[in-house]
Amino acid sequence: MDEIVKIRSVAQYNAMRGIATRHPLVTVIDLSEAQPVPAKSFNFGLYAVGLKELNCGQLRYGRKHYDYQEGSLIFIAPGQVVGVQPGLELFALKGWVLLFHPDLINGTPLGKHMQDYSFFSYDVNEALHLSDKEKSIVIDCFSKIGYELDQNIDKHSKRLISSNIELLLNYCIRFYDRQFITRDNANKGVLERFEHLLNDYFLSGKPQSEGLPSVAYCAEFLHLSPNYFGDLIKKETGKTALEYIQSKVIDVAKERLFERNKSASEIAYELGFKYPQHFTRLFKQKAGVTPNDYRMMN
């Protein structure tokens, strides 16, 4: 698994899977008709969406392993590393994979908001698990893209293909929203651990040495990717993870402002602010008054 193969083009990936290239920038593959992936690591220069329909094998994604369950979707963005463990049988006897080059969506509506599909940065253990009905919709989207690839390339091809990819990704947003809801108990556990993390952080000496807790720091502590963590907190609380952290900072600050022996500047440094004026600005933005005014009012 030491060798990392760079996948630079759709044609290169198709050749590895024994599939003819119908379009230079996009491919849809029925995995039952493809050759197995070699036991190597691959650095993708493409976007990929993979649907795994059978529980038969293990994929290594970055440094983590993920045993696929039936009806799972994973998403790969350019620059990510994916590998197949040696000594395993075909890891994809049944399923689909869509790959497309970033150039395909340049200048399209999809290209302008590709960053909105945050699940391309989720970890593998945060994969999307589909119901049978959802799986049928996903396969239908793959089929529509495949139909377009069977047509002669013309002036409509790019728009139609990118529109169908956008439709697929929009369905995936809906399905992820459903998954956040159906895993509500697990999500509540994450929210509770997030709250405990922030409480412990501000009771420790970490703010003075490490500054304010970042979203990335909290996500790593909770063993989640930053994007998945941020999306989960937004679904559960209506606030972004950063807004939640900032609200916690202000709640702690309000308590400490009752300690008359400390100035607002001292409290700012205790909470991890480099400059007291940044604390004052955030406090006024969230509380409507400056820290000193709040202290006088209370």
N, C-alpha and C positions, 0 to 999 in steps of 0.2 A: 504493500500500500504506500510505498515511499514515493513512487512516481506520480506526479500530478500532470494530467493531460489537459491542455488548454483547448476548450471547444470554442473555436472562433466563428464558425459559420454553421448554418443549417445543413449545407451539403456535407460538411465533415461529420456531423452527428448522424445524418441519414446513412452515410456510407458505413459507419460503425454498426448501425442496426440493420444493414442490408436492405434499406428502403430507398426507392427512387426519389429523386428531388423533383417536386412539381413546381416549387416556387423558391427562388433563392433566399427569401427572407422569412419564410414561415413553413412549418410542417405540422401535420397532425398524424399521429401514428397509432394504429391499433396494435397493441403490444403482443397480441396473440400471433401476429404475422411478422414480428420483428425478431432479429437475433438477440441473444442475451447481452447485457452490458458486461464488458470485461471487469475483472476484479482490480480496479484501479481507482484513483481519485481524479476528479474532473473539476477544473475551474471553468465555470460557465461564463461565456461572453454573451449569453442569450437569456431572455426570459423563458421560464418553463412553468407549465401547470401540469401536474401529473395526477391521474386518477388511478388508484390501486384498488382492484376489485376482489383480490384473493389474499388471504393471510399466508404468504409463502415466501419468506425471506426477510432479510434485514438490510437496511440502507444506512450508511453512515453519512451524517450531514454535519460538516464542520468537524467538531470533536465529539459529537454526540451520536448515539445509536437510537434507531427508532424501529420497533417491530410494527409493521403495518397491520392495521385492522381492515376488515372488509369495508369498502366504500369510503376511503380516505383521500383527501386532496392535499397535496403539498405544492408550495409555490417557491420558485427559485428566481432570484434576480441576478443580473450580471455581476460578476465578481465573487459570487458565492462558490464554495467548494463542496462537492457531493462525491461520495465514494461508495463502492460496492465491496462488501467483505469477501475475501477469498474463501474457497471451499464450500460455497453455497450453490444450490441449484438456481434455476432462473428466478430472479427476484420479481419478475413481472410476467406471469403466465397470462394474465388477463387484465386489461385496463387500457387506458389511453394516455397519451402525452401530447401536449401542444408546446411547441417551441417557436419563438419568434425573435428576430433580431431587433434591437432598439431602432434601427433605421426604418423599420416597417411603419412605426407609429409617429415618426417625426412629421410635424405639420398637420397632424390629425387631431380631432377633439380628444381622443384617448391620450395622445402624447402630451397634451397640455395639462392633464391632471393625473398622470400615471402615479405620481407620488401619493395620491389619495388612497391607493390600495396598499394600506400599511401591512397587510398580511404577507407581502413578499419579504418582509423582514422578521416574521415570526420564527421561533425555533421549531424544530420538527415535532417536539412533544406538544406543540400548540396547533397541530394540523387540524384541518376541517373534516369532521366526521359526518357523513351524509346519510339521510334517510333514503329509502328506496325511491321515493318520489323525487327527492332532490337529485339523486344520482341519475335518474332518467332525464331530468332537465339538463344536467351537465353534459351527458352523452349527446343529447340533441344539439347542444351548442357546438360540441366537437364536430358532429356530423355536418352542421351547416358550414362550418369553416372548411371542412374537407370537401364539401360540394363545390365551394368556390375555387378550391385548388385544382379541381378537375376541369374547370373552364379555362379557356384561353385567356392569358393575361391581357387586360385592356385598361382603359382609363377609369373603369369603375372598380377594378379589383381591389386596389389599396383601401378605398373607402369602405367597401362591403366587408372585406376581411377584418379590418380594424374595428368596424362597428360590431361585428359578431364577437370579436374578442372582448370588446367593451361590455357587451351584453352578458357574456359569461362571467366577467369579473364583477359586474353589478349584482348578478345572482349570488355570487360568492359573498359579497358584503351582506346581503340579506340572510344567507345561511349562517354566517358567522354571528350575526345578531341573534338568530334563533339559538345558536349554540351557547352564547353567553347567557341566555335566559334559561335554557334547559340545564345548564351547569350552575344554577344560581347558588346552591349551597356551597359548592367549591369556591365560587367567586366571593361569597360572604366571608369565607375563611381567609382569602387573600386580603380582603379589605381590613379584617380584624388584625392580621399580622402586619399590615402596612401601618395601621394606627399604633400598634405596639412598637414597631420599629421607630416611628417618629418620636413617640414618648421617650423611649430609651435613649435615642440619639440626643435629644435636648437635655436629658438629665445627666448625660455623660460630658466629658470634656472635649468630645469630638468637634463640636462647632468651632471652638477657638483654634483648633489645629487644622481642621479639614474644611471649614466653611459650611455653608448651608448644604443640606443633603440634596443631591441632584436626582432627577428621575432615573437616570441610568444606574446610580448607586442603589436606589431602592429596588429597582427591577432585578439587579444582579443579586442582591441580598435575598429576594423572594424567589430566585431561580426562574425568572421569566425574562423574555426578551423585552427591551424597552417599548417597542411598538405594541405588543400584545398587552403588556402591563398598562400602558397609557389608554388603550382602547377599552380594557376591562374597567378601569377606574372611571372613565367617562360614562360607560353604560350604567355602572352601579350608582354613581353619585351625581351625574350631570356636570361634574367639573373635570377639567383636565387634571392629570397627575400633578403638573406644576401648580395649578390653582389650588389643589388640595394641600400641597406642601406649604404654599404661601399662607393659606388660611390657618394652618396649624401653627406656623411661625407667629402670626398675629395673635392667635389665642394664647400662646405661651408668653408673648410680649406683654399682653394685657395683664396677665397674672403678675409678671415681674415688675410692672410699673407701679404696683402697690407697695413695692419695697422702696421706701423713701430714701434709704441710704445709698441707692445707686442712681446715677444719672442715666438719662436716655442713651447717651453715647456708650456708657459701660454695658448697658443691656444689649445694645446693638452688637458690640464686639462679642459678648457672651453667646449670642445667637448665631454668630458666624458671618456677620456682615463685615466686609473689609472697610467700608466707609459709613459712618453714622448717617450721612445724608441719604444713602440708599435705603437704609432702614426707615428713616423719616418719610421718604417718598412712598415706599410701599405701604407703610402704616396708614398714611393719609388716604392713599388710594383705596385701601380695604376698609378702614374704619371711619373715614370721612373727616377725621381730625388728626392733628399731629400727636405724637406720643406725649409731649408735655401738656398739650391741651386736654388730652384724655385723662392724664394724671390729675390735673386741676379739677376737671369735671367730676372725678370719682374720689 
